[in-house]
Every structure is written in C-alpha cells, then in structure tokens.
Amino acid sequence: MTLISRCSMTIEETLQIALDAHRGQKDLDGRPALLHPIAVGLMGSNDTEIMTGFLHDVVEDTALTLEDLRGKGVEEDVLAALQLLTHDDGQDYFEYVRRIAESGNIAAIHVKTNDLRHNLERGLKTYARAEEQGDTAMMERLARINDKHRKALHLLSCRCGTQSV
C-alpha cells in the first residue's frame, strides 16, 4: 500500500479555516466578520493571495496562532505573508503598514492593499448609513477609520508603486 503525501492546502481548506475561526463574529456594520476576508481573498490574483486574503484576520482577530495554522497545513508562503499582515497592538499602525510595504513580500503587499480598499469601500457605505440615521458618534468614528485607511493606502502606493484609491 502506497501512502500519498499531501503537499499543498487548497483554497477551499483555507476558506473553511476562516469560516470556523470567524464563526459568530460581527463587524462594525453588523454583518458577519467572515464576509470581509472572503472579499479580500476574492480580490487576490493568485492562489497564495487568495488563501492569504481568506486568512488575513485569523491570527489578529481569533484565538488561532501562526503555529496553529502551520499545524493545519497552511503553506509557508502564506504563513510568511500572514506574519507580516498581523498587526501587533503595541506597534504604530503606520509603522506596521511601512513594514509590509518595505518587506518585498508581494502577497502581503497585495493582500494589505486589497484589505484597505475593501475596508474603505465598506467604511464609506457604513458612514453613509450612519449619516442617514443621524448617528453622529458613528459618523465621527468612521471618519477617523476611513481617513486612516486612505492614508495607509497612500503610504502603500508611494512605497510600492501600487495604485491608490
């Protein structure tokens, strides 16, 4: 009997990890948190970017670690990108974005760009809803968040030559 060793994780398997990890979580807009990593993953231009996009918030927003993901069979190129994409609360946000931009890791740079674009798109929509409802506290919060995402996109585009929003 010959045992077949598996060499690579599938996109579907990374999506399942993200689904399990984000189960029950909600975003600022009240929607399931999983919708964001799905959107970011679908913006990827190759398998590594798609898988990294699906998993990009797992280490930051759930109990799973990079070692847990390695144990589940996530590939090393995806793990390297995820390590860069995981923001440590003690680190200045723009230093974190600069670190990604200067890393040379194309998957991490593209996924962060896609992450910021999607965050800004949904932040602007949520801002418009808050404005319609007269929720000034939410409008102020979203204005700060949207401004941070614009600045981070600009920083990535200046450092990496990616197209800004």
ZIPE-V501715 format. One record per residue. N is the residue number from 1. RES is the residue in three letters. OMEGA is omega in degrees with one decimal (NA if undefined). Layout:
N:RES:OMEGA  N:RES:OMEGA
//
This chain:
1:MET:-179.5  2:THR:175.5  3:LEU:178.1  4:ILE:178.7  5:SER:-178.5  6:ARG:-176.0  7:CYS:-174.9  8:SER:177.7  9:MET:179.7  10:THR:174.9  11:ILE:-179.3  12:GLU:179.4  13:GLU:177.8  14:THR:176.6  15:LEU:178.9  16:GLN:176.8  17:ILE:179.6  18:ALA:179.1  19:LEU:-179.7  20:ASP:-175.9  21:ALA:-175.0  22:HIS:-177.1  23:ARG:176.9  24:GLY:179.9  25:GLN:177.3  26:LYS:175.8  27:ASP:178.3  28:LEU:-178.2  29:ASP:177.6  30:GLY:-179.6  31:ARG:177.7  32:PRO:-178.4  33:ALA:-177.9  34:LEU:-177.7  35:LEU:179.9  36:HIS:178.4  37:PRO:175.6  38:ILE:-179.7  39:ALA:-179.4  40:VAL:178.0  41:GLY:-178.8  42:LEU:177.3  43:MET:-178.4  44:GLY:-177.4  45:SER:176.0  46:ASN:-176.1  47:ASP:-179.7  48:THR:179.3  49:GLU:178.3  50:ILE:-179.3  51:MET:178.3  52:THR:177.7  53:GLY:178.6  54:PHE:-173.9  55:LEU:-167.3  56:HIS:179.3  57:ASP:-173.7  58:VAL:-176.7  59:VAL:-178.0  60:GLU:-169.3  61:ASP:179.1  62:THR:-179.1  63:ALA:-178.5  64:LEU:177.7  65:THR:173.8  66:LEU:178.3  67:GLU:175.5  68:ASP:-179.7  69:LEU:176.6  70:ARG:179.0  71:GLY:177.7  72:LYS:177.4  73:GLY:177.6  74:VAL:-174.7  75:GLU:-175.2  76:GLU:179.6  77:ASP:176.1  78:VAL:179.5  79:LEU:178.6  80:ALA:177.6  81:ALA:-179.9  82:LEU:178.3  83:GLN:177.9  84:LEU:-174.5  85:LEU:-179.3  86:THR:-177.0  87:HIS:175.2  88:ASP:-177.4  89:ASP:-179.5  90:GLY:-177.2  91:GLN:175.0  92:ASP:-174.4  93:TYR:-177.1  94:PHE:171.4  95:GLU:176.7  96:TYR:179.8  97:VAL:177.3  98:ARG:179.4  99:ARG:177.3  100:ILE:-177.2  101:ALA:-175.9  102:GLU:-175.0  103:SER:-173.9  104:GLY:-179.7  105:ASN:-173.4  106:ILE:179.7  107:ALA:-179.7  108:ALA:180.0  109:ILE:-179.4  110:HIS:-179.4  111:VAL:178.6  112:LYS:176.9  113:THR:178.7  114:ASN:177.5  115:ASP:-178.9  116:LEU:178.2  117:ARG:179.7  118:HIS:177.1  119:ASN:-179.7  120:LEU:179.0  121:GLU:-178.7  122:ARG:176.1  123:GLY:178.3  124:LEU:177.7  125:LYS:-180.0  126:THR:175.9  127:TYR:-179.8  128:ALA:177.7  129:ARG:179.1  130:ALA:178.5  131:GLU:177.4  132:GLU:-178.3  133:GLN:-179.2  134:GLY:-178.8  135:ASP:-174.6  136:THR:179.0  137:ALA:178.7  138:MET:178.3  139:MET:-179.7  140:GLU:179.1  141:ARG:-178.8  142:LEU:177.7  143:ALA:177.7  144:ARG:-179.0  145:ILE:-179.8  146:ASN:178.0  147:ASP:177.5  148:LYS:-179.7  149:HIS:176.2  150:ARG:-179.4  151:LYS:179.7  152:ALA:176.1  153:LEU:178.6  154:HIS:178.9  155:LEU:178.1  156:LEU:-177.7  157:SER:178.3  158:CYS:-176.1  159:ARG:-171.5  160:CYS:-177.9  161:GLY:176.5  162:THR:-177.5  163:GLN:179.7  164:SER:179.4  165:VAL:NA
//
